[in-house]
Amino acid sequence: MPPLSEQVILITGASSGIGEAIARRLAPSGARLILTARRAERLQALAAELDPTGARVAAFPADLTRAEHREALVTGTVARFGRIDTLINNAGYGQRGPVERVPLEAIRHNFEVNVFAVVALCQLVAPILRDQGRGRIVNITSVAGRIARPLTSVYDSTKHALEALSDGLRGELKPFGVQVVVIRPGFIATDFVTAASAASAGTLADLGPYTPYMSRLRDGFADLRRLAAGPDVIARCVEHALRARRPRAHYAAPIHAKLFLAARWFFPSRVVDWFIRLRPRPD
């Protein structure tokens, strides 16, 4: 891999949260960045802030669920900078609510954004990296990709799928000099929970018998905010993985994410299930 200062890096979901933090972390290195997200104004403002000349940082608004947008993004990146060294799959959102009551179409859309758009981008970028004989794909998953929780099981299952995809893809691309890295964020202080609530508004408005349990879950999210770190902690993990000659297969941050994953490894499933079991809000 070339040094970070010479890499061409494509970052999805770059207009806010973790994606924005990654862009801010990598821009001073001199790397050339293509930033993509649906929110054009925020994306373009960020690109202009990071590089007023437009020579090293470019905004490419796109809806990654649309094939023509994905193809234009990849061909546009190669046309602009000549190649792609790293693809960072960060775009995604959370669908909340019990599986019983989440509309099937909402589940499909969560998989479309969080999984199938990632698969499709990998299919477009992998041949470029393979022909170059080098490159990296960095997939932002979640601690939820290893520890599924009640009432967020749709979102968690998309991250489980992305974990499996990444681990299989790592072996497929290794003979061609392409490395696949997974970054597992824990609870990060972004607008993710607010966005998940907005995306799930229809389901959350009519939870039926699950209502008292969802109330307790909201309390739990409020408690977890005390553990939350800023998104730059994940951006630092990404930078470390890109600078490393031989990056690890998996990274996790902040420290509570590592502790949760260690507990999942060491404790039997019945203990983990007991810890994350549904509890109604006490009267």
N, C-alpha and C positions, 0 to 999 in steps of 0.2 A: 504493500500500500504506500502511496505517496504520503509525505507528511501532511498533517491537518491543514496547513496553510495552502496546500496545493490541491486539496480535494474539492470536488463538485458534489454538493450534498442536497438532496431533495427531502424536504420536511413537510409532512402533511399535518393538517390541523394546527397550522402555525399562527393563527390570528389571535390566540389567547391561551391562557393556562400553561400547561407543560410545553406545548409546541412553541409558544412565544418565548418561553424561558430558554428553550434549546437554541432558538435563533439568536437570542441576545447573548448567550454564552459562547456560541461558535463564531459570531460575526467578527469579534476583535482578532481572531486567529488569522484572518486573511482568507479563510475558505470562501469559495463561491457558493452561494446559497440560492436555491429556488424555494420559495415559500408558497404553500398552497392551502386554501381553505375556501369555504363558501362566502364568507363575509368580505367582500371586495374592498370596502373602504378601510376597514381595520387592517386588512392585510397590506394594502398599498401604503397606508400611513406608517406601518411598522417597517416595511422595506425602505421607505424614504428616510426614516429616522436612523436606521442602521447603516445606510449607505446612500447619502444624498446624490452621489454621482451616478448611481445605478449600474456601476461597472461590476460589482461583486455580489449584490443582493437584488434579486428580482422577485416580484409578486406575480403569481399566476392563479387568479381565482378559478375555482373548479368545484363541481359537485362530483365527488369520486364514485358515486353510485351510477354515474352515466359513462358508458363505454367511450363515447366520443370525447368526453372531457379527460378521461384517463389517457387516452392515446395522444391527445393534443398536448397534455402536460409532459409526457415522456419525450415525445418528438420535439417539443418546444425547448425542453431542457438541453437536449443534445444539440439542437440547432444553435442555442444561445452560448453554451459553454463547451461544446465539443464532445462531452462524455458525461457519464454519471459514475461516481465512485461509491456513493453511499445513499441508500434509501432508508429514511426514518419514517416508519409507519406509526403515526401517533394519533391520527384522527379517529374519533369514536365518541359514543355517548352511552348513557345508562338508561335502561328501561326498568322501571320498578313496579312492584305489585306481585301478588300471588299468581302462579302459573294458571291456576283455574280461571282467573278473571282477566288476564291480559289477552286482548284480541290477537288471534293468530296472525293477522296482518301486521300488527305492531311487533310481534316477535320476529316475523320475517324481515321487517325493515331494520331491526336492531342487528340481525345477522348480516343483512346486506351492507350496512355501513361498517360494522366492526370486523367482519370476517371476509365476506366475498369481495369487497372493494380492495382489501389487503391482498387477497389471493390474486385478484386481477392485476394489481400493480406489480406484484412479484413476477407474474407471468410476463409482463412487459419489460421489466428491468433485468430479470435474471439472464436473458440471452446477451444483453449488453455487457453485464459484468463477466459472464462466462467467456465471451469472446475476448475481453480485455485480459483475462487470466487473473483478475483480482477484483475485489470490491467487498462491500459489507451491506447487509440488510439488518436494520435494527428495528425490532418490533416492541412497541410499548404495550405490555400486557397489564397485569395488576396482581397484587396479592390475591385478589378474588379469582384469579385464574388457577389458583391452587386450593383455595378455601372457599367453597360456595356457601352462601348464606341464604336463609329463608327470606323471601319477599324481594330479593334481588337476583333470583336464580336465572332469569332470562339473560340479564347483562353478564352475570358470572359465567354462564355457559358459553357466551361468545368469547370470553377471555380464556376459558379452558380450551376451546377450539383453537385459538390463536397460539396457545402454548404448544399444543400437539403439532400444529402446522409448522411452527418454528423449529421444533426439535427434529421433525422429519426432513424439513428443507435443509437443515444444517448438514445432514449426512449426504443429501443429494448434491449439494453444491460444493462440498469440501474438495472433491477431486479437481475442481476447476479453479481453486484458489479463492473462492468466495466464502466469507464467514457470515454466519447468522447469529445475532446476539439478541437476547431477551432482557428487557428492563422491566422490573416488577415494582411499580410504585405502591406504597401504602397509602395512608390518608394524607392527601395533599390539599393545601388551602388554595383552591381555585373555585370557579363558579360551577364545578361539575355537578354537585348535589342540586343546586338550583335549576340547572339545565335538565337534569334527570327528572326532577319533579314536574317541570314544564312539559317535557316529552311524554310523561306518564299521567298527565292531568285527567284524562278521561277515565282511566282505570282507578286512580286515587279518589275520584269523586264518588265512586260507588263500590266500596270494598266489601259490603255485606258483612258476613261473620268475621272477616279478617280485620275489621276496623280497629278494635282495641289493640291488636298486635302491631299494626302499622303505626299507631300512635306511640307505642313503646319504641319502635324502630327509629322514629324521628327523634325521640329523646336520646337514643343511643348515638345517632349521628351528631347531635349537639355535644354529647360527652366526648366523642372522638375528635372534635375540633381542637380540644386541648392538646392532643397528640400531633396535630397536623403540622407539617413543615411546609415551607414555601416551595414552589415548583422548581426553583433553581437547584434544589438538592437532586432532583432527577436529571436536570440538565448537566450537572457535574458528572453524574454516572455516565451519561451519553458521551460527554467529552472524553472521559477516561477510557471508555471502550474504543473510541475512534483514535485515540493517541497510542493505545497499546499495540505492540507488534502482534501479540497473540492474546486477544481479548478472551475473557471468560464467556462461557455459554450463557450464564444467567447472572444478573445483578439485581439487587433489591435495595431500596432506601425509602424512608429514613430508617433509623434503628428499630422502631417498632415493627416495621415490615419484616426485618430479618428475624425478630423474635417470634412473630406470628408464624412465619414459615418454618422455623425450627420446631416450634410446638407441634405444627401439623406433621412434621417428620417423626418426632419422638413419641407422641401420644397416640393411642389407638383411636379409631374413628368414633367410638362411642363416647369418649371423653370430649373430643372436639364437638360432636353433635350436642352433647349436654351443654357445653359452654355457649354455643350459638343458638340454642333452642328458642322457639317462640315463647315470649312471656307477655301476658296482657299488662297494660298499664294499671298499677294498683289504684283503687278508688281512694 
